[in-house]
Amino acid sequence: MKRLLRLLQWLLKAAIFFTLFAFALNNQQETRVNFFFGTFWQAPTVLVVLSAFSLGVVVGVLGMVPRWWRNRQAARQKLATPAEKPPVTEAPHGT
């Protein structure tokens, strides 16, 4: 069963790769991205899309850094303070 699952995962990864590869081959025409003050960047469409995706990933990661840092500090404080143990009650002795 695990071999079949690994084979299916490999096939899915290969399908995604070849789909993106075909996308890159079909979009080699020049694209012009206009910025402010008359500046522009001219590059193949696939590079424009790849750079936009990469920029989105970077912005997403940088947006998550403060929350990750707070959670990391909270976990570190939790480990530094000893956890309170529940009080031990003795069972009554029948004398």
C-alpha positions as CSV (number, residue, x, y, z in Angstrom):
1,M,0.0,0.0,0.0
2,K,2.8,2.4,0.8
3,R,4.5,1.7,-2.5
4,L,1.3,2.5,-4.4
5,L,0.9,5.7,-2.4
6,R,4.6,6.7,-3.1
7,L,4.1,5.9,-6.8
8,L,1.0,8.1,-6.9
9,Q,2.8,10.9,-5.2
10,W,5.7,10.7,-7.6
11,L,3.2,10.7,-10.6
12,L,1.5,13.7,-9.2
13,K,4.8,15.6,-8.8
14,A,5.8,14.6,-12.3
15,A,2.5,15.8,-13.7
16,I,2.8,19.2,-12.0
17,F,6.4,19.6,-13.2
18,F,5.5,18.8,-16.8
19,T,2.5,21.1,-16.7
20,L,4.6,24.0,-15.4
21,F,7.3,23.1,-17.9
22,A,4.8,23.2,-20.8
23,F,3.5,26.6,-19.4
24,A,7.0,28.0,-19.5
25,L,7.6,26.8,-23.0
26,N,4.3,28.3,-24.2
27,N,4.9,31.7,-22.6
28,Q,8.3,32.8,-24.0
29,Q,7.1,36.0,-25.6
30,E,8.3,39.3,-24.2
31,T,6.2,41.0,-21.6
32,R,6.6,44.6,-20.5
33,V,5.9,45.5,-16.9
34,N,5.4,49.3,-16.4
35,F,6.5,50.9,-13.2
36,F,6.3,54.5,-12.0
37,F,8.0,57.5,-13.7
38,G,8.2,55.8,-17.1
39,T,10.4,52.9,-16.0
40,F,9.6,49.4,-17.2
41,W,11.0,45.9,-17.1
42,Q,10.9,43.7,-20.2
43,A,11.2,39.9,-19.8
44,P,9.7,36.6,-20.9
45,T,6.2,36.1,-19.4
46,V,7.3,33.0,-17.5
47,L,9.9,35.1,-15.6
48,V,7.4,37.8,-14.8
49,V,5.0,35.1,-13.4
50,L,7.8,33.4,-11.5
51,S,9.0,36.7,-10.0
52,A,5.5,37.6,-8.9
53,F,5.1,34.2,-7.3
54,S,8.4,34.5,-5.5
55,L,7.6,38.0,-4.3
56,G,4.3,36.8,-2.9
57,V,6.1,34.0,-1.1
58,V,8.6,36.4,0.4
59,V,5.8,38.8,1.6
60,G,3.9,35.9,3.1
61,V,6.9,34.6,5.0
62,L,7.8,38.1,6.3
63,G,4.2,38.6,7.3
64,M,4.3,35.4,9.4
65,V,7.6,36.2,11.2
66,P,6.1,38.3,14.0
67,R,3.5,35.6,14.9
68,W,6.1,32.9,14.7
69,W,8.5,34.9,16.9
70,R,5.8,35.4,19.6
71,N,4.8,31.7,19.6
72,R,8.5,30.8,19.9
73,Q,9.0,33.1,22.8
74,A,5.8,31.8,24.5
75,A,7.0,28.2,24.1
76,R,10.4,29.1,25.5
77,Q,8.9,30.8,28.5
78,K,6.6,27.8,29.1
79,L,9.6,25.5,29.1
80,A,11.6,27.8,31.4
81,T,9.0,28.0,34.1
82,P,8.5,24.7,36.0
83,A,4.9,23.4,35.6
84,E,3.0,23.4,38.9
85,K,2.4,19.9,40.2
86,P,-1.1,19.2,41.5
87,P,-1.1,18.8,45.3
88,V,-0.8,15.3,46.5
89,T,-3.5,14.3,48.9
90,E,-3.0,11.3,51.1
91,A,-5.7,8.7,51.4
92,P,-7.2,8.5,54.9
93,H,-5.9,5.7,57.0
94,G,-8.3,3.5,58.8
95,T,-7.1,3.2,62.3
